[in-house]
Amino acid sequence: MSPTLETDEHTALRTAVAALGQRYGREYLARVAREGGHPDELWADAAKLGYLGVNLPEEYGGGGGGIVELSIVLEELGAAGCPLLMMVVSPAICGTVIARFGTEAQKRAWLPGLADGSRTMAFGITEPDAGSNSHRITTTARRDGDDWVLTGRKVFISGVDIADATLVVGRTEDARSGRLKPCLFIVPRDTPGFFRTVIDMELQAAEKQFELVLDDVRLPADALVGDEDAGLLQLFAGLNPERIMTAAFAIGMGRYALAKAVDYAKTRQVWKEPIGAHQAVAHPLAQAHIELELARLMMQKAAQLYDAGDDMGAGEAANMAKYAAGEACVRAVDQSVHTLGGNGLTREYGLGSLITASRVARIAPVSREMILNFVSHQTLGLPKSY
């Protein structure tokens, strides 16, 4: 396996994206969220510089890189305090699935827009009664002549209001076995029967969460992405990048919080020395840094395996990376808030809101408990209790 240390090009990419992030920062994203807007300016600038489509094929306007490069972009924006959540969904999940499995017409219709930021896609898999169990999805697709008709519900779907379409995971009946198998469909935002309701979240973010209802949504035959029989292969082609990018999101957030805490610990003086001179303050921050670095190594491994075409190996590593990054992020944020004491809960320092935000990587897109199930069953070969 190739080493996980980054190339000079990757280092240059980190530096350039960090510079863009510093021009916007945490206050920009917080203001946009408070005003109920979207980070359109940052999205447009990231697109103009080629960062949004860095993982998409060059022949369709992308950068020709992979999830390795896209994860660097999201991590560095996060470390600057302004991560773009829709990067996880639009170029990483939807762009990857269409690039790998879409028809030539679908690639030409969507990839250039996803790459230059002029079009976005949401991803609809989670359902009210299925949770993290993709095998219990009840959204069904049936043929009606040359058309498809979708019926079902989805929940906690990000950015549907700003997305031009949603890549919806439904299930179709296998003609040979009669079993239901997953398939992916492109559903344009204004399709009749496609309804969305915003979910009132405690978490304040620019990207809103939605519940979707698909009430006999009629789609043309070319709305189906890829091969009807590819099923789980196509689904996991999107889920593995999602986990890797969630890890990047978490690592960036953890780095942002830790940098604030370290700066504070270097300058805050209560007795003779700055508080960072005391091991009770310094050691937990050092531990948080180590855990974030370890999570990044696993994320880099997962991204390299995925880009090399090793879907099975990437699946295991992506789950581990997402787990490690989520845990490291929560601990880094918690310790950073404690380091600042009361100041850690003030709006001036901007860390208090991260207490809630950091939990996202533990919960979504799959809970840490389900990842532990995956590792215990798939990696260790232990029996299931369900």
Secondary structure, DSSP 8 states (H G I E B T S, - for coil): ---SS--HHHHHHHHHHHHHHHHHHHHHHHHHHHTT---HHHHHHHHHTT-TTTTS-GGGTS-S--HHHHHHHHHHHHHTT---THHIIIIIIIIHHHHHH--HHHHHHHHHHHHHTS--EEEE---TTTTT-GGG---EEEEETTEEEEEEEEEEEETTTT-SEEEEEEEEE-TTT--EEEEEEEEETT-TTEEEEE---SS--SS-EEEEEEEEEEE-GGGB-S-TTTTHHHHHHHHHHHHHHHHHHHHHHHHHHHHHHHHHHHH-BSSSSBGGGSHHHHHHHHHHHHHHHHHHHHHHHHHHHHHTT-HHHHHHHHHHHHHHHHHHHHHHHHHHHHHHGGGGGSTTTT-TTHHHHTTHHHHSSS-HHHHHHHIIIIIT------
